[in-house]
Amino acid sequence: MIPADYTTRDDGVLLNCLGRVVDPGLCREYGWPIPAQQEAAYSEYMAGVVGEYRAAQARRMPEERAEEAFELRAAFGPGQRVVNVLTGEYTLT
């Protein structure tokens, strides 16, 4: 049963309680009906989210980049090549 605080758009696309498009995989996992436009709407939604993330990454200040490099080095050790799967950016720790 779909949670009571979930809503649908006029085209039937299922939205969660935060107004975000629900992943069709989640619908399948819980046996919820999947509206016809759900897959396309989710792909469009995720493209926007990733685009916003990439833009935010591009605007990072040098201090933020240095902090991230420090954290990656602490997590993976020195000399490791780490990829950000959303941006495709590689970092050498």
N, C-alpha and C positions, 0 to 999 in steps of 0.2 A: 504494500500500500504506500502510495506517495505521501510524504509528510504533509501535514496540513498547512505548514507555513510556506510551502512551495507554490508558485503561481505559474500561469502560462501567458504567453504573449497572444496577440490577436491571431497570429499564424499557427498557434498551437505549440510553439516551442516551450519546453519546460525550463523554468528558472528556479534557482534555489532561493533560500530566505534572504540572501544578500543581493538578489536580482541578477545573478550571474547564470549564464547558460550551463545547464547540467551536462556533464560528460555522458554521451550515449552508452559508453561502457559501464558506467555506474547504473544506468537504467537496466541494462541487460543483467548485470550482476544481481540486482534486487528484484528482477522480474517485472519491472514497471513497463507500461506501454511506451513505445518510442514514437513520438510524433514524426511525421514524414520529413519535416524540415530540420530535425534535431541535429543530424550529422553535419549538414551544411552550416547551420547556425553555430555549432560548437567550433568548427574549423575556422570560421570567420572570427569568432570571439577570441580564440587562441592566437590567431595571427595578429590581432590587435594587442593582446597582452604581451606577446613576444616583441612586437614592434616598439611598444612603450618601454619594455625592459632594455632593449638594445639602445634606444635613445638615451635612457637614463645612464646606462653604462658609458656611453660616449661623453656624457657631461661630467663624469666623475673628476674631482679635483685631485691633484698630485698626492695630497695627504691620504685621500681615500684609496688610491691605487697602492700606495706604500703600505697602508694597513692591511689591505687584501693580500698583498705579496707576503707580508709577515705571517698572516694567518695560514696561507697556503703552505709556506715553508714549515710552519709548526705542525700542520696536519699531515703533510706528505713527505717531509724531509727534504733536504737540499738536493738540487740536481734533477728533480722530477719534472716531467712535462705534463701539465694539467690542462684539460680542455674545458671551457665553459660550453656546455652542450646547447645553450640557447643562442649564443652569439657566434660560436665557432672559434672564439679567440683562445689561443694557446698561451700558457704562461710557464716559464721555466722557473722553478723554485730555487 
